[in-house]
């Protein structure tokens, strides 16, 4: 691909242009995630059409505008489509692809065995082919799982969905940066996950000790919830994070167990919008990363829906798992 390069990412502008042509779009709305907003100019100069910038949030493909006004199409930058999320306007997805791929160190081969399952976030998905080729040449059997309806591409991991897991693989290798996705994957498999960072060539692992340390922190929130008489239920207005059925189930169970349940509808979930309500404890039905990755930034104790079930004695602690959206 010979696309728009920004930092270590490349965007397939030619593909976007050809899709715009097919649609016959004259007016575009463009939506950029936080990290790319300062690079708006670089995107604007690529297109001849009239462009309006979406000024609201863009946490993922789960976070699409309700409508695009007078515009013909939305260009959503940075993420792949969530296939089971439907909107009534056309969208062109323009994910960023990492252009760095360091030579695989010998140590990685030594740490792999048997059938190897590969995983990646959208920025590194295109590198799975190359990794498959390298591993196959080394004699490994490689397998890449298909996800459920929330997942567009084989092997693709979201912070809210690990349905591409391959339970019967002997080794699990995550290609990418960051800790949250491989940790979530490791919980969803209850197995160790090796991490290869193709940008730096570093190898790392999420193991049982890391899972235990993480669970200890979650346990503190669950204990706190047991003692709260009032519990908020956070319900997102974002289309791809809105889980009304889950919210209703936990409301009913919470009330049966004698808790006062307070539903909270939110456009934006942040420290102020929750902590100012002074509830002490709230269950987050929106993006799981808010309760599992970001909870340290809140004074309110944030739980996942399953964690409330544990706090209320409806589920066993041993059944703790990552919160996922399907
Ligand atoms: S819900 Fe969270 S993890 Fe899932 S796609 Fe949206 S921002 Fe990403």
Boltz pocket constraint, residues with backbone or C-beta under 6 A from the ligand:
constraints:
  - pocket:
      binder: B
      contacts: [[A, 59], [A, 60], [A, 61], [A, 62], [A, 63], [A, 158], [A, 159], [A, 160], [A, 161], [A, 240], [A, 241], [A, 286], [A, 287], [A, 288], [A, 289], [A, 325]]
      max_distance: 6.0
